[in-house]
Amino acid sequence: MKTFLSVIAIIIFVLPSCQKDGCNNGVKAEFKDLTGLDGCGFVIDLNEGKRLEPTNLSEFNITPENGKKIWVKYHETEGGSICMSGEIVEIDCISIRK
């Protein structure tokens, strides 16, 4: 009986947390390589047309590649940029989009 209850608890708590995007409420995006421009590196282009310059991308276990599709959740942050090609943000969550 105890095992049965454990299985039910896992189903109730684990399955709802499995989402298609790996980042709850993340948005569709992809990496863009701007390393050829002065002061630029990888940026994130959202499918809606907005460009992001993340300040903390190195904190995540993901290797940026030009055109790699991702899910991203972020928030705006203060700061300037030498690249000046997008909105300065901190990434909250990022995962590969399949």
C-alpha positions as CSV (number, residue, x, y, z in Angstrom):
1,M,0.0,0.0,0.0
2,K,2.9,2.4,0.9
3,T,4.4,1.8,-2.6
4,F,1.1,2.5,-4.3
5,L,0.8,5.8,-2.4
6,S,4.4,6.7,-3.4
7,V,3.6,6.1,-7.1
8,I,0.4,8.2,-6.9
9,A,2.4,11.0,-5.2
10,I,5.0,10.9,-7.9
11,I,2.3,11.1,-10.6
12,I,0.6,14.0,-8.9
13,F,3.7,16.1,-8.3
14,V,6.2,15.2,-11.1
15,L,4.1,14.9,-14.2
16,P,2.5,18.4,-14.1
17,S,6.0,19.9,-13.8
18,C,7.1,18.2,-17.1
19,Q,6.6,20.8,-19.7
20,K,7.5,21.0,-23.4
21,D,9.8,23.9,-22.9
22,G,11.9,23.1,-19.9
23,C,11.5,26.7,-18.8
24,N,8.0,27.4,-17.3
25,N,6.5,30.2,-19.3
26,G,9.6,30.5,-21.5
27,V,9.5,32.1,-24.9
28,K,10.7,30.8,-28.2
29,A,14.1,32.2,-29.3
30,E,17.4,31.4,-30.9
31,F,21.0,32.3,-30.5
32,K,22.6,34.8,-32.9
33,D,26.4,35.1,-33.2
34,L,27.4,38.8,-33.4
35,T,31.1,38.2,-32.5
36,G,32.2,39.9,-35.7
37,L,30.9,43.3,-34.4
38,D,32.9,45.3,-31.9
39,G,32.0,44.4,-28.3
40,C,29.5,41.8,-29.3
41,G,29.1,38.1,-28.6
42,F,26.1,35.8,-28.7
43,V,22.7,37.5,-28.4
44,I,19.3,36.0,-28.2
45,D,16.7,36.7,-30.9
46,L,13.1,36.2,-29.8
47,N,10.6,34.9,-32.3
48,E,8.6,38.0,-31.8
49,G,11.4,40.1,-33.2
50,K,13.1,41.5,-30.0
51,R,16.8,41.0,-29.4
52,L,18.3,40.4,-26.0
53,E,21.8,40.8,-24.7
54,P,22.1,38.5,-21.7
55,T,24.5,39.5,-18.9
56,N,24.7,36.0,-17.2
57,L,24.7,33.5,-20.0
58,S,27.8,31.9,-18.7
59,E,26.0,30.8,-15.6
60,F,24.0,28.2,-17.5
61,N,25.1,24.8,-18.8
62,I,24.4,25.6,-22.5
63,T,26.7,26.1,-25.4
64,P,25.6,29.0,-27.7
65,E,25.7,28.2,-31.4
66,N,24.4,30.4,-34.2
67,G,20.8,29.5,-35.0
68,K,20.4,27.1,-32.0
69,K,16.7,27.1,-31.0
70,I,16.0,27.7,-27.3
71,W,13.4,28.5,-24.7
72,V,14.2,31.5,-22.5
73,K,12.8,33.2,-19.5
74,Y,14.4,36.5,-18.5
75,H,13.9,39.8,-16.8
76,E,15.2,43.3,-17.7
77,T,18.2,44.7,-15.8
78,E,20.1,47.9,-15.5
79,G,23.4,48.3,-17.4
80,G,25.0,49.4,-20.6
81,S,26.4,47.5,-23.5
82,I,29.3,48.1,-25.9
83,C,27.4,46.0,-28.5
84,M,24.2,48.1,-28.3
85,S,22.2,45.7,-30.3
86,G,19.4,44.6,-27.8
87,E,17.8,44.9,-24.5
88,I,20.1,44.2,-21.5
89,V,18.6,41.2,-19.5
90,E,19.4,38.5,-17.0
91,I,18.4,35.0,-17.9
92,D,16.2,33.2,-15.4
93,C,15.9,29.9,-17.3
94,I,17.2,28.7,-20.7
95,S,16.9,25.3,-22.4
96,I,17.3,23.7,-25.8
97,R,14.1,23.8,-28.0
98,K,13.6,20.6,-30.0
